Amino acid sequence: MLRSRTAVFVVVVSLLSAPALLSAQRAGSSPPPACASGPTPQMTPFDTAKVVDLVGAYDVVMFDTTSIRGVASQHAGKMALWMQDSVPRRRGSAAKRSQKQFMVGMYDAAPPDTGEIWKRMASRSADAPGAIWSDGFIRLGEFGAKSGISLYPRSVSPNEIRGMWSSQPGIGIVVDYTGPREPDEAGYFCAKRSR
């Protein structure tokens, strides 16, 4: 009899904890990659002459260290980078060649990031890709106020890129309705190679 009570107790406890396990699994099948602001010992400083080595697919996490509300926030998504021969027409003046080609790509933002800015980053068009290699950084989205994000690679390994990021518009400054300058979002990022 004691054995059957123990079995019933185990079944009841299992059933009570099942909803919590299912909701944890639904929330995200794979947690965002661990990310520190500095490089790991296996990483080397990024060399802009080796831009081609960045080609691939990545899981990206960006941590905002400038939140004026005191609440740490983050952006996450998937980024793919590739080389193409043609200059992207829409942002051709900002795109820089690397070994006679242009590195372009796309960034697919994970929720809760939504809206036109994030949708433009997901473009896979050869004429208007969602990401381009510019002067030492990868620009996701467009140049301009509240239009995109710049990723500045600082350290690399065969499987990861780490660096700083900023929503700085590239031109001009953003002011709020009271007149003072609005701070740009900025922080550090990690991009773990998925392919």
N, C-alpha and C positions, 0 to 999 in steps of 0.2 A: 504493500500500500504506500509506503514511503517513496518508493520509486515512481509511482504514478503521480503523486503530488509534486515531486520535483520536476517531472516532465511537464506537467501542466503549468507550473511556475515559469519554467524556461520558455514555453510557448507564449504565455501571456506577456512576459518581459520582451520577447522578440517582437510581438505584434505592437506593443506600445512604442518601441523605438524605431519601427519601420518607417513611419511618416517622416521622421527627422532625417533618416538616412536617404530616403527618396528625394526630399527637398534639397538636401546638400548635393546630391548627384545632379539634379536638374539645374541648380544654380550655376553650375559650370563643370563640365566634365573634366576639363583640365584647368588647374589653377594658373593664374598668370605667372610667368617666370620670375624667380627671385632676382632681385636687382639691387645692387649697391651703387652708390654714386661714383665710386672709384673702380679702377681696373683690378682684375685678379692677377696673381703672379704669372699666369701663363700668357697674358695679353701683352701686345707690343703697341707702341704709339702708332697711330694711323698715319700713313704716308699717302698724300694726295696723288702721287704718281702711280699708286696701285688701286685706283678706283675700280678697275675691272674686277678685282677680287671681291667686291661687294655684291656682285650679281648673284641673285638667289631669292629664296622666299624666307620670310622672317615672321616670328611672333614678336610684336613690339609692345612695350609698356613704357609710358612716359609719366614721370612723377612731377607734379607741380610743386615747386618749393617757394613760390611767390604769392600764395593765396592771401589776399587781404582780409579774408574772413577768418583766418586761423584754422581753416579746415583743410587738411591735406586731401588733394584730389589726384586722380590719375586718368589717363586715357590709354586705351588698349586697342589693338587691332592687328591685322595681318598686312604685311608689306611685301611686294614683289618688285625686284629690280632687274632690268635687262638692258642690253646694248642694242642700239639701232643706228642705221646709217643716215637716215634723214633727220634734219633738224625739226624739232617740234615747232610748228608755225605759230601757234598762239603765244608761246613764250620763248621764241627762238633767240631773242637778244640776251636772255638770261641763262640759257643752256650753254654749258661749256663742254668742249670735246675732250675725250680721253682716248688716246691712241686711235685717232681718226674716226671715232664713233661718239654717240651721245648716250649717256646712261639715263634711262627714263624708267618709270614704273608706276605703281599704283599703291594706294593705302586704303584698306577696307576697315573702317572704324567699327568697333564693337559698341553695342548700347552701353550707356545711355547717349553716346555722341550721335546726334542726328542733325539733319538740316542740309542746306545747299552747300555749305563749305565742305562738309564731310563727304557729300556725294561727289563733288568735283575731284576730291582726292582719290576716289575710286575709279576714275576714268582710265580705260585701257587703250584709248585712241592714240594712234601714232602721231597725229597732228596736235592733240591736246591731252597728253598723258597727265595722270593725277600727281606724278612726282617727276622732278628733273634734278640732275646734278648741276649745280651752279658753282660759284667761286668758293670751293671748300666745304660745301654743305649740300644736303638733299632738301629740296623745297617740296613739301607736300601741299597741294592746293595752289592758290594764286599768290602773287605779291600784292600787298595792299592791306589796309586796316581790316583786322578781323577776317582775313581771307585765307590764311594758311599757317603752316608751321615749318620751321627750319630745323633740321636735325644736323648737328655738328659732330661727326665721328671723332673720337679722341683716342680710343683704344680698341684693338681688334684681336681676335683669335680666329682659327678656322671655323668656329661655330657661333661666334657672338661679336656684336658691335656694341660699344658703350660710348656715351658722350653726353653732350648738353643739347637742349632744345629750347626754342623760343618762338613765340607767336609774333615777334616783332615784324611789323609790316614791310620792312625793307625800304619803304619810302614814307616820309612824314611821321607824324605822331597822332595818337588818338586822344581826344579830350572828352570828358563827360559833359553833361548838360550844365554843370556849374562852372566849367572852365578849366579846372585842374586836369593835368595829364593823367590818363588812366594807365596803370602799370600793365606791361605786357606779361602774359603768362609765360613762365619759363621753368626750367628744372633740368633733371637728368633723365636719360632713357637707356634702356637695354633692348637689343634686338637679337633674339636667339634664332639661329638658322633652323628652319624646319625642312628645307630641301637643299 
